[in-house]
Amino acid sequence: MTTTTLKIIALLLMTVDHVGAFLPDMPFALRCIGRLSACIFFFCAVEGFTHTRDKMSYLKRLYLMNLLMAAIGIFLPMAFGQNEVIGTNVFLEIFGMMLLIFLWDKFQGDRKKQIISTVLFWVYQFGVLYLMEAALKYSGEAEKTAVYALLGCSVSFGGNAQFVDLLIPIFYLCRGNKKRLAVAYSAWCGLYFFWDVLGVPSLLDPLVEPLGIAFTVFGSVTHRMFRTAIQWMMIFSLPLLLCYNGKKGKGWKYLFYIYYPAHIVVLYVAGCLCG
């Protein structure tokens, strides 16, 4: 498969996911299917960054699209009288991690500068997160969304979103080596499953009440596994990633940039009208 083919598959999976997210009374299975899409986009983003001639322009496009999605997420609900923010901005997630990749690429061959830039990157990300959380403690989600988008703070986006974001540097380090990719991706998905689905409290419950609690733990874990903490299903995108043939395909450079905001607007409006 070329990157174009992978992007189209990811677009279809993402659309299925967002149909389940924005339209009322949709089967929850649609959200499960959509767990495969983000990882494919991240993989294609790394490939695109690796082969682009102008990496700074690539970053600028991601940043500007991030601002556009933040604006849509804030103002579109207002137009329908909704007191909410559309928390769907994959461009912020990709931009944040691509900035780290950009620093690694810029200082390639200089290990010391790579380490320093990596440390400074995370100091900035978490520094912005904690400072803004304190400064915006009594602000609404709209203000926080705007500030984090402007500052490019991707670790603020979603509960466990940053864990999935870290697949971007993993993909970068594993590029060109399918065996390494399979091992690293599987290990990361396994770690994610352990952390997000099993969780420390569930593992400790049997030690507290060993008799009769097993069914409660099992029910709790399976509920998270198939209803709330479903991101572990991203493991099923691995076969698609391994089918990548290293070729660009037809390209369609701006397809994702146009389709992503357009389909969010259409589905959100449809959801409001049908709700």
C-alpha positions in Angstrom: 0.0 0.0 0.0 1.1 3.6 -0.7 0.7 6.4 1.7 -2.2 7.6 -0.5 -4.0 4.3 0.0 -3.4 4.3 3.7 -4.7 7.9 4.0 -7.9 7.0 2.2 -8.5 4.0 4.5 -7.8 6.2 7.5 -10.2 8.8 6.2 -13.0 6.2 5.8 -12.3 4.8 9.3 -12.3 8.3 10.8 -15.6 9.1 9.1 -17.2 6.0 10.5 -15.9 7.0 13.9 -17.2 10.5 13.7 -20.6 9.4 12.4 -20.8 7.4 15.6 -19.6 10.4 17.6 -21.8 13.2 16.2 -25.0 11.6 15.0 -27.5 10.5 17.6 -28.4 6.9 18.3 -25.5 5.4 16.3 -24.1 1.9 17.1 -21.2 2.1 19.5 -19.3 -0.3 17.2 -18.6 2.7 14.9 -16.5 4.3 17.6 -14.5 1.1 18.0 -13.9 0.9 14.3 -12.6 4.4 14.3 -9.8 3.6 16.8 -7.7 2.4 13.9 -7.7 5.8 12.0 -5.5 8.1 14.2 -2.5 5.7 14.2 -2.6 5.4 10.4 -2.7 9.2 10.1 0.2 9.5 12.5 2.2 6.9 10.4 1.4 8.8 7.2 2.3 12.1 8.8 5.8 10.8 9.7 6.3 9.4 6.2 5.2 12.8 4.8 7.5 14.7 7.0 10.4 12.4 6.3 10.1 12.9 2.5 9.1 16.5 2.3 11.7 19.0 1.1 10.4 21.9 3.2 9.9 20.7 6.7 9.2 24.1 8.1 6.4 24.7 5.7 5.0 21.3 6.7 5.0 22.4 10.3 3.4 25.7 9.5 0.5 23.9 7.7 -0.1 21.7 10.7 -0.1 24.7 13.0 -2.5 26.7 10.9 -4.9 23.8 10.5 -4.7 23.4 14.2 -5.8 27.0 14.7 -8.6 26.5 12.2 -9.9 23.4 14.0 -9.8 25.2 17.3 -11.8 28.0 15.8 -14.4 25.5 14.4 -14.5 23.7 17.7 -15.2 26.9 19.6 -17.5 28.9 17.3 -19.6 26.2 15.5 -21.4 25.0 18.7 -22.1 28.7 19.5 -23.9 29.1 16.2 -26.3 26.3 17.3 -26.6 27.6 20.9 -24.6 24.8 22.3 -22.5 25.3 25.5 -19.7 23.0 24.5 -16.5 22.7 22.5 -15.8 20.2 19.8 -12.8 18.4 21.1 -11.6 17.0 17.8 -8.4 18.5 16.7 -6.0 15.9 15.4 -3.8 18.7 13.9 -2.8 19.9 17.4 -1.8 16.3 18.3 0.2 15.9 15.1 1.8 19.3 15.3 3.0 18.9 18.8 4.8 15.6 18.1 6.0 16.7 14.7 7.7 19.7 16.4 9.8 17.2 18.4 10.6 15.2 15.2 11.6 18.5 13.6 14.1 19.1 16.4 15.5 15.6 16.1 15.9 16.0 12.4 17.4 19.5 12.7 20.2 18.3 15.1 20.7 15.0 13.4 24.3 13.8 14.1 24.6 15.9 17.2 23.4 13.7 20.0 23.9 16.3 22.7 21.8 18.9 21.0 19.1 16.3 20.3 18.9 15.4 24.0 18.8 19.1 25.1 16.2 20.0 22.5 14.1 17.0 23.6 14.3 18.0 27.3 13.4 21.6 26.4 10.5 20.4 24.3 8.9 18.5 27.2 9.7 21.3 29.6 7.8 23.6 27.3 4.9 21.3 26.8 4.3 20.5 30.4 5.2 24.0 31.5 2.5 25.5 29.3 0.1 22.8 30.5 0.6 23.5 34.2 0.9 27.2 33.9 -2.2 27.5 31.8 -4.2 25.2 33.9 -3.4 27.4 36.9 -4.0 30.7 35.0 -7.2 29.4 33.3 -8.5 27.6 36.4 -11.8 29.4 36.3 -12.1 29.7 32.5 -14.3 27.7 30.2 -13.3 25.1 27.7 -13.4 27.6 24.9 -10.6 29.7 26.4 -8.5 26.7 27.2 -8.9 25.3 23.7 -7.9 28.6 22.1 -4.8 29.1 24.3 -3.5 25.5 23.9 -4.0 25.7 20.1 -2.2 29.1 19.9 0.7 27.8 22.0 0.8 24.4 20.3 0.5 22.5 23.6 -0.6 19.0 22.5 -0.3 17.3 25.9 -3.3 19.2 27.0 -5.6 17.7 24.4 -7.8 15.0 25.8 -7.3 12.6 28.8 -5.0 10.0 27.4 -4.5 11.5 24.0 -0.8 12.2 24.6 -0.2 8.4 25.0 -1.4 7.9 21.5 0.5 10.9 20.2 3.8 9.2 21.3 3.3 6.8 18.5 4.6 9.6 16.2 8.2 9.5 17.5 7.9 5.7 17.7 7.0 5.6 14.0 9.9 8.0 13.3 12.4 5.8 15.1 11.1 2.7 13.4 10.8 4.0 9.8 12.1 1.7 7.2 12.2 -1.3 9.5 8.9 -3.4 9.6 10.2 -5.8 12.2 11.1 -3.0 14.6 7.8 -1.3 13.8 5.8 -4.5 14.6 7.6 -5.0 17.9 7.5 -1.4 19.1 3.9 -0.8 18.0 2.7 -4.1 19.6 4.6 -3.3 22.8 3.1 0.2 23.0 -0.4 -1.1 22.4 0.2 -3.7 25.1 1.4 -1.0 27.5 -1.6 1.1 26.6 -4.0 -1.8 27.3 -2.3 -2.5 30.6 -2.5 1.1 31.7 -5.9 2.2 30.3 -8.0 -0.9 30.4 -6.6 -3.0 33.3 -5.5 -0.1 35.5 -3.9 -0.3 38.9 -7.2 -0.3 41.0 -8.6 -3.3 39.1 -5.4 -5.2 39.7 -5.5 -4.5 43.4 -9.2 -5.4 43.9 -8.7 -9.1 44.2 -6.1 -8.6 46.9 -8.6 -6.6 48.9 -11.6 -8.9 48.5 -10.5 -12.2 47.1 -13.9 -14.0 47.5 -16.7 -13.0 45.1 -14.9 -10.0 43.7 -13.6 -11.7 40.5 -16.9 -11.2 38.7 -17.0 -7.6 39.6 -13.4 -7.0 38.4 -14.1 -9.0 35.2 -17.2 -7.0 34.5 -15.5 -3.7 35.2 -12.5 -4.6 32.9 -14.7 -5.8 30.1 -16.8 -2.7 30.3 -13.8 -0.5 30.0 -12.3 -2.8 27.3 -15.4 -2.6 25.0 -17.2 0.6 26.1 -15.0 3.3 27.6 -11.3 2.6 27.2 -11.4 1.3 23.6 -8.3 3.0 22.2 -6.4 -0.3 22.6 -8.1 -1.5 19.5 -5.6 0.5 17.5 -3.5 -2.7 17.5 -5.7 -3.8 14.6 -4.2 -1.2 12.4 -0.8 -2.9 12.5 -1.4 -5.2 9.5 -2.3 -2.1 7.4 0.9 -0.4 8.4 3.0 -3.4 7.6 1.5 -3.4 4.1 3.1 0.0 3.4 5.4 -0.3 0.4 7.4 2.8 0.9 5.8 4.7 -2.0 3.8 7.9 -2.0 1.1 7.0 -4.5 -1.0 9.7 -6.2 -0.3 12.1 -3.3 -3.4 14.2 -3.1 -1.5 16.5 -0.8 -4.4 18.6 0.4 -7.1 16.0 0.6 -6.8 15.5 4.4 -6.4 19.2 5.1 -9.7 19.9 3.3 -11.7 16.8 4.2 -11.0 16.8 7.9 -12.5 20.2 8.8 -15.3 19.8 6.2 -16.5 16.5 7.5 -16.4 17.7 11.1 -18.6 20.7 10.2 -21.1 18.6 8.1 -21.5 15.8 10.8 -21.8 18.3 13.7 -24.4 20.3 11.9 -26.3 17.1 10.9 -26.1 15.9 14.5 -27.6 19.2 15.8 -30.4 19.1 13.2 -31.2 15.4 13.9 -30.9 15.7 17.7 
